[in-house]
């Protein structure tokens, strides 16, 4: 379980393909605090630490994960949002995030607005995921509030701190991101669908 509050921006230091799996090595200032078998969200994707070497650790993404997330687009040198699983008793500063990406989206607009940024994303509405105005959304693992919710698009407003301390500062038109829709909203949508 995660909160969507990014702890660090790691840098992809190595990518190794083995059969259908992708081993992703990341350099991060949180590496020294990690343990093998620990869960870490990578751009919102929950992956297990399988190796640690000095300031670098490795996780493995399987085909299912690669098919449904943007991790298959990673390149060496890419910046990646990182969050360790929350501890029992911690404050829930963002919202309830599972680290299970629902689908990807494409950044189709970025507006700088005199001290903040508004990013607009478009996603495939055929998967029946929805956003609501002022609801929660996770973009690349970052807990955000939805503005301008439409059928297959939404926007988020980013403050300077979030812009600098996540990989949002690397986004441009066409950037593919991971989305995790609000878990409570998914349950409500499923109940409505079943009736």
N, C-alpha and C positions, 0 to 999 in steps of 0.2 A: 504494500500500500504506500502511495506517495501523496504529496501535497501539491505538486506543480510549482514549488518554489525552487528555482535552479540554484545549486550550490557552487558549481564551477563550470567553466567552458573548457572542455578537454580538447586535445588536438589528436586527430587520427594519425598514428605513427606507422602503422603497418596493416596491410590487408592480405590475408592468405586464404585462398579457396581450397577446400578439401571436400571432394565429391560435391554434394549440393550445399555444403555448409560454408559460411564465411566467418573466419576468425578475425576479429577486429581488435587491434591493439591501440590503446589510448594512453597518452601522457597527460597527467593531471596532478594538481596539487593535493587532491584527496587520496591518491594512490596509497600513501603510507598508512592511511586509516582503514583500508579495505582488507578483507579476508577472502580466501577462496570459498566459494559457495554463496557469497553475499550477492543480493540483488541490487542492481544499479539501473536507473532509467537513463537511456541514451536517446536523446531527442524524443523522449516519451515512451521508448520501448524498453520494457523490463527484460534485462539480460543478466545471466549469472557469471560472476567472475570465475574464470577457470585457471588463470595463471597470473602471478605477480612477479615483476622483475624490476627492482629499483623504483623509478618513478613512472613505470609503465605497467599496465595490466591488460589482460586479454579476456574477451568475452566471445561467445560463439552464437551466431544467428543461423537458424536452420531455414530450409526452403520456405516453409509456411510463413515465417517472419519476413523473409526477403520478398516474397510475393505480395505481401499486404502492407509493407511500409516503404519508406524512402531510403532505408539502410542500404539497399542494393545500388544506390547512386553515390555512395561515399567514395571519396578520393583521399589519398594520403595528403595530410595537411589541412583537411577540413576541420572546422570548429564544430564541436558537438556539445549540446546541453546535457549536463549531468546532475542527477539527484540520487542520493542514497535513500533506501527505504526508510520510512519514518519509524521512530521509536514509540513504543506504547507510552502514553502520557505526554507526548510532545504536543505543542500547539498545532492546530490545523490552520495554518496561515493562508493557504490557497483554497482548494476544495478536494474532495475525495477523488483521487486519481489511482487507477489500477495498474497503469503501465501496459495496458492492452490496447494497442492502436486499432481503431475502427476502420480507418481508411486514410488515404492521402488526399491532399488538396494542392492546388497551384496558386501561388501568390500572383494576383493579376493587377494589383495596383498598390502603390506606396505613395502617401501624401505626407510631406513634412509640414507640420502646422505650428510654426513659431514656438518651438520648445517641446513638441511631442510629435509622434508619428501615428498615422492611421494606415494599417495594412488590411487589404481586402483579399479574401481567399475564395476560390470557387472549388466545389466538390461535386461528386456524382450523387445526385439525389435519388438515383435508382436503388441505392442501398438502404433507403428509408431512415437515414439519420437526419436529425433536425437540430436547429439552433433556435433559441428564443431570445428576444431582446432582454438584455441584462442578465441572461443566464451564463453559466460557466462553460468554457471550452478549454481544451488543452491543445496547444499548438507546439509541436516539437518539445513536449514535456512541460511547457510553461502554462501555468494556470492563469486564464485571462477571462475578462468579461466581454460578452458579445455585444456589439452595437451594430445597428443596421442589418438585422437578420432578414434574409430573403429565403426563397425556396432552396437554392443551391449555392448561395453566397452569404458571407457575413464579413464584418469588419471587427477589428480590435484596435483599441487606442493604446499606445505604448508610451510610458513615461521615460525620461532619459536614463534612469537607473536600469530599468529592464532592457532598454535598447543596448546599453553598454555591457551588461552582465549576463546576456544570453546571446545566442547566435543570430538574433534578429538583425543585428547590424551588418550581417553578411547577405541578407535576403535581397533579391532583385526580382523584377517581373519574370515569371517563369520558374522560380524556385519551388521545388516540390517539398512539402512538409507533411508531417504525421499529425493526424487528428485523433483525439480521444474525446468523444462526446460525453456529456454529463451522465453518470451512471444512473442517477435518479430519473432523469428524462428518458433514458433508454428503457427502464422498467415501465414507466407510464405509457410510452409509445407501444410497447409490446402488449400491455394489458388492453389498450384501446384496439389494437390490431386483432386480438383474440376474441373480442366481443362481437 
